[in-house]
Amino acid sequence: MAGKPKLHYFNARGRMESIRWLLAAAGVEFEEIFIETPEDWNKLRNDGYLLFQQVPMVEMDGMKIVQTRAILNYIAAKYNLYGKDVKERALIDMYTEGMADLNEMFIVLPLCPPDQKDAKIALIKERTTDRYLPVFEKVLKSHGQDYLVGNTLSRADIHLVELLYYVEEIDPSLLANFPLVKALKTRISNLPAMKKFLQPGSQRKPPIDEKSLEQARKIFGMK
Ligand SMILES: N[C@@H](CCC(=O)N[C@@H](CS)C(=O)NCC(=O)O)C(=O)O
């Protein structure tokens, strides 16, 4: 029997967090191997396990999968979170790519110089309320169903709800004008697998703190 997937990354959200969310939604237990020192990082690279010398890397089903999107695509396809046909998949891909663009703004925010942080947060807020959430509110309104695509849970729902938690961390009022999106968040958060993941003590990661940021900088030799 295949063992649990092994996730190689830092003990932080970064690019691995969506993978943690998706596995949790699929009810898949996973192990985490944290890169904590430059030595850990060099060993992982020197062992030849990282196709592009980058993480995230997930060991799963006899493969060492890299590239965040490739990992997410594999998990979504394997656990039936990727639509029932190519048309549903196209919708899921469109929604997911939009979400990935917004998520990227959150991922790079901690690396932003302090004097630019307020402007970046303002841009995230504007994009959230003016570009992304109106789309998902409209989609939900257009079909009146409980999930974004095909009236069934897909990765699009999971990625959106993950993002909504980040949006609320910067300003909970940003969801105020999106009642259907808010209801989706509640619905997904109440699914048993998600409920478990949202409990304190799960493998979900908090916002990165200065100490972890410093550690990541050291590992990569960043200034
Ligand atoms: N396109 C890649 C980007 C991965 C990436 O930039 N990973 C960073 C850590 S979050 C990394 O490994 N940086 C080291 C390097 O690029 O040398 C993905 O989505 O997986």
The ligand as an SDF file (V2000), in Angstrom:
LIG
                    3D

 20 19  0  0  0  0  0  0  0  0999 V2000
    6.8860   27.6700  -10.3780 N   0  0  0  0  0  0  0  0  0  0  0  0
    7.3530   27.0840   -9.1580 C   0  0  0  0  0  0  0  0  0  0  0  0
    8.0180   28.1340   -8.2900 C   0  0  0  0  0  0  0  0  0  0  0  0
    8.5680   27.5060   -7.0340 C   0  0  0  0  0  0  0  0  0  0  0  0
    9.3900   28.4750   -6.2120 C   0  0  0  0  0  0  0  0  0  0  0  0
    9.6460   29.6280   -6.5920 O   0  0  0  0  0  0  0  0  0  0  0  0
    9.8260   27.9670   -5.0560 N   0  0  0  0  0  0  0  0  0  0  0  0
   10.6920   28.7110   -4.1770 C   0  0  0  0  0  0  0  0  0  0  0  0
   10.2410   28.5280   -2.7450 C   0  0  0  0  0  0  0  0  0  0  0  0
    8.6000   29.1360   -2.5340 S   0  0  0  0  0  0  0  0  0  0  0  0
   12.0710   28.1110   -4.3290 C   0  0  0  0  0  0  0  0  0  0  0  0
   12.2420   26.9150   -4.2710 O   0  0  0  0  0  0  0  0  0  0  0  0
   13.0690   28.9790   -4.5220 N   0  0  0  0  0  0  0  0  0  0  0  0
   14.4300   28.5810   -4.6430 C   0  0  0  0  0  0  0  0  0  0  0  0
   14.9750   28.8530   -6.0120 C   0  0  0  0  0  0  0  0  0  0  0  0
   14.2010   29.2240   -6.9130 O   0  0  0  0  0  0  0  0  0  0  0  0
   16.1700   28.6850   -6.1810 O   0  0  0  0  0  0  0  0  0  0  0  0
    6.1810   26.4310   -8.4040 C   0  0  0  0  0  0  0  0  0  0  0  0
    5.0630   26.9410   -8.5080 O   0  0  0  0  0  0  0  0  0  0  0  0
    6.3820   25.4050   -7.7470 O   0  0  0  0  0  0  0  0  0  0  0  0
  1  2  1  0
  2  3  1  0
  2 18  1  0
  3  4  1  0
  4  5  1  0
  5  6  2  0
  5  7  1  0
  7  8  1  0
  8  9  1  0
  8 11  1  0
  9 10  1  0
 11 12  2  0
 11 13  1  0
 13 14  1  0
 14 15  1  0
 15 16  2  0
 15 17  1  0
 18 19  2  0
 18 20  1  0
M  END
$$$$
